[in-house]
Amino acid sequence: MVVHFPDLGLSDSWSLSQLDQLFLQVPTSRSSVCPNFLATLHTFLGVDPSNLRMAGMICFLYLYTLVLPHPLPMEIHVSSDIPLGAGLGSS
């Protein structure tokens, strides 16, 4: 799977076997955000929780793992016409 966030200058990719391992750790309860799984995602990405630049990637992976029953190969591009940091909610 490949994910591109061109507006943030972020791009990453993972093999299906890497994602399989991540899917094994998805929380069973989906009624609220699981702090332990967020920590797992930070470790998976190799980023510090204080790295707000990676928040979009973490949110994407969190939703991707909760919505799908198993990893699917895909290429995702996320961009916006709303300028970042302009007070319009794009950040």
C-alpha positions as CSV (number, residue, x, y, z in Angstrom):
1,M,0.0,0.0,0.0
2,V,1.2,3.5,-0.8
3,V,-0.1,6.7,0.8
4,H,0.8,10.2,-0.5
5,F,0.0,13.5,1.3
6,P,1.6,15.9,-1.2
7,D,0.4,19.0,0.6
8,L,2.3,17.9,3.7
9,G,5.3,16.5,1.8
10,L,4.6,13.0,3.2
11,S,4.6,9.7,1.4
12,D,5.0,6.2,2.8
13,S,4.5,2.6,1.7
14,W,4.1,-0.7,3.4
15,S,4.0,-4.3,2.3
16,L,0.9,-6.4,2.9
17,S,2.8,-8.6,5.3
18,Q,3.7,-5.5,7.3
19,L,0.1,-4.4,7.4
20,D,-1.0,-7.9,8.3
21,Q,1.1,-7.6,11.5
22,L,-0.5,-4.2,12.2
23,F,-4.1,-5.6,11.6
24,L,-3.4,-8.3,14.3
25,Q,-3.2,-5.5,16.9
26,V,-6.4,-3.6,16.0
27,P,-8.5,-3.1,19.1
28,T,-11.7,-5.1,19.3
29,S,-13.7,-2.3,20.8
30,R,-14.3,0.5,18.2
31,S,-16.5,2.7,20.3
32,S,-13.7,5.1,21.2
33,V,-10.1,5.9,20.3
34,C,-7.7,3.3,21.8
35,P,-4.5,5.0,23.2
36,N,-2.6,1.7,23.1
37,F,-3.3,1.3,19.4
38,L,-2.3,4.9,18.8
39,A,1.0,4.0,20.4
40,T,1.3,0.9,18.2
41,L,0.8,3.1,15.1
42,H,3.5,5.6,16.3
43,T,5.9,2.6,16.7
44,F,4.8,1.1,13.4
45,L,5.6,4.4,11.7
46,G,8.7,5.0,13.8
47,V,7.6,8.5,14.8
48,D,7.4,10.3,18.1
49,P,3.9,11.1,19.4
50,S,4.8,14.8,19.5
51,N,5.4,14.8,15.7
52,L,2.2,16.6,14.6
53,R,3.3,16.5,11.0
54,M,2.5,12.8,11.0
55,A,-1.0,13.2,12.5
56,G,-2.7,12.8,9.1
57,M,-0.8,9.6,8.4
58,I,-1.7,8.2,11.8
59,C,-5.4,9.1,11.4
60,F,-5.4,7.5,8.0
61,L,-3.8,4.3,9.2
62,Y,-6.1,4.2,12.3
63,L,-9.2,4.4,10.1
64,Y,-7.8,2.1,7.4
65,T,-7.3,-0.6,10.0
66,L,-10.7,-0.2,11.7
67,V,-12.7,0.0,8.5
68,L,-11.2,-2.9,6.5
69,P,-11.3,-6.5,7.7
70,H,-7.8,-7.1,6.3
71,P,-5.2,-5.1,4.4
72,L,-5.9,-4.4,0.7
73,P,-3.3,-3.2,-1.8
74,M,-4.0,0.4,-2.9
75,E,-2.5,3.7,-3.6
76,I,-4.0,6.7,-1.9
77,H,-3.5,10.4,-2.7
78,V,-4.9,13.0,-0.3
79,S,-4.7,16.7,-1.2
80,S,-6.8,19.8,-0.6
81,D,-7.4,23.1,-2.3
82,I,-7.7,24.7,1.2
83,P,-4.3,26.3,2.1
84,L,-2.6,24.8,5.2
85,G,-2.4,27.1,8.2
86,A,-4.7,29.8,6.8
87,G,-7.2,29.6,9.6
88,L,-9.7,27.6,7.4
89,G,-9.5,24.3,9.3
90,S,-7.1,22.6,6.8
91,S,-4.4,22.0,9.4
